[in-house]
Amino acid sequence: MKQIKIIIFGSILFFAFILIGNSQPIMKTKNQLAKEKDERYMKNATLEDQYYKQKDYVVAMKYWRVLYNTYPISSKNIYLHGVKMYKSFAKKHKKDKVLKAKYLDTLMAIYDNRIKYFKEEGKVLRKKGVDLFTYDAGNIENVEKAFLIMESSIKITGEKSSHLIFTPFMKALVKLFKKKKIDKEKVVNVFSMCMAIIEKNIKSNKKNAEKFKTELLKKITTMLLRAKCKNSELFANAAIELYNLEPSASAAYNLANLFFKKENYEKSSEFYLKSIELEEDSVVKATYYYELALITNGKLKDKIKAVSYCRKATKFNKNYGKPYILIGNIYLASKNSCGSNNFEKKAVYWIVVDKFIKARSVDENIKEEANKLIATYRKYFPGQEDAFFRGVKDGATYKVGCWINETTKNICFYAI
C-alpha cells in the first residue's frame, strides 16, 4: 500500500512538472511583453519612416497602418505622415471620384484622431477644413462641411487664427453664397468676424499683421463685389482701410464707385481724382476722367469743370469719342444762356455739331451715334438771311462767347 502511494505521488509530480514546463512560454512577464511590444513598434516605426522619407507611400502605408491602429498615442508623426500620404493619394486619383472620396474620408478621420489623442483642436480643424475644401471644392456638400469646420476653427482660436485659413474660408463662403446656401447677411457677418480678428492682431503688434490685414482687405473687397454686397457698410469700411494701408488706383476707383452709389458725389469725385493720379494706363486714366465728367456735369452741375475733364480724357486717349459727345451735349444744354439774341443762341449749334463731327472722326465705335446727332442738330443752324445780315459767310469763322468761348467754321453753308 505504501508503495502504491509513492507511485501515485510520483506520477502527480511528473505530470505537474510537464504542465508547468509546457505553460511557461504562455506565462510571460510584463517586462517580456513590453519588450516584444517595443520591438514591434520600433520595427514598424523605423520601416514606415524609411519608406516615407523615400516618398514610397504605398510601401510606407503597410507599416503606417500598424502604428495608426495599434500605437495611436506613440507619436504625432503618425498623423502628420498619414495626412501627407493620403493627400498625395487623393491628388493622384482626383479623377476617380469614388476612390478620391475614400481617401478624403480617411484623411478626415486622421485629423479627428489627432484631435482625440493630441488635442490642438482649433489648429487641427483649420488644417482639416482647408484640406477638405482644397481637394473637393467642386462638391458643394463638402464645401459646406469645410466651411463649417473652418468656421469652428476660427471661433476656437480667435485672434490666434492663422492667416492661412482666411483665403479658403472666404472662397468657400462665396461659393456657398452663389449656390444660395447662405444669405448676404451671413456673408457680411463672416467678414465682420474676420476683420475683428485682424484688428486685434494689429493692436497687439502681431508679426506680419499689417500685411495680413492688407491681403484680407483685398479679398474682402473683391469677394463682396462678386457677391453683390458692395453697398454694405462692411465693404465701405474695408475699401477705405485698404486704400489707407495701400493706396492704389483700383482701391481709389472702388471707393469712387462706392460713394457714387451712396449719392455722396463730392466724395466720389475726390476718389476719382485719386484713382486718376495713381493710374498708370493712359487709356484707363482717360476712362476715369470721362466718368468723372459725367458725375461733375450730371450730379454736381458744374459744366465748366466737366468740359475740362472731358478735354483731359481726350489728351490721354486721342481715339476716345465719348468725351466729345459729352462736351457737345453740355454745350447744347447751354444754348439759351449763350447769346443775347436768337442768332447768337442758334450759333451754339455750330459748336455742338463740331464736337459730334470730331467724335466721329476719332472713334469708329461711336460713328453711328455721332451721325444721328449731327443730322438732328444741324437743322437748327442759324438761317442764311440771319448770317448774311451779321456778315457771317460760308467758310468764315465765328466765335461763340459766354463760358463756351470757342471758334467754329461750321456755319450755315458748311458742308458736313
Buried (B, 14 or more C-beta within 10 A) or exposed (E): EEEEEEEEEEEEEEEEEEEEEEEEEEEEEEEEEEEEEEEEBEEBBEBBBEBBEEEEBEBBBEBBEBBBEEBBEBBEBBBEBBBBBBBEBBEEBBEEEEBBBBBBEBBBEBBBBBBEEBEBBBBBBBBBBBBBBBBBBEBBEBBBBBBBBBBBBBEBBEBEBBBEBBBBBBBBBBBBBEEEBBEEEEBBEBBBBBBEBBBBBEEEEBEEBBEBBBBBBBBBBBBBBEBEBBEBEBBBBBBBBBBEBBEBBBBBBBBBBBBBEEEEBEBBBBBBBBBBEBBEEEEBBBBBBBBBBBBBBEBBEBBEBBBBBBBBBBEBBEEBBBBBBBBBBBBBEBBEEBBEEEBBBBBBBBBBBBBBBBBBEBBEEBEEBBBEBBEEBBEBBBEEEBBEEBEBEEEEEBEBEEEBEBEBEBBBEBEE
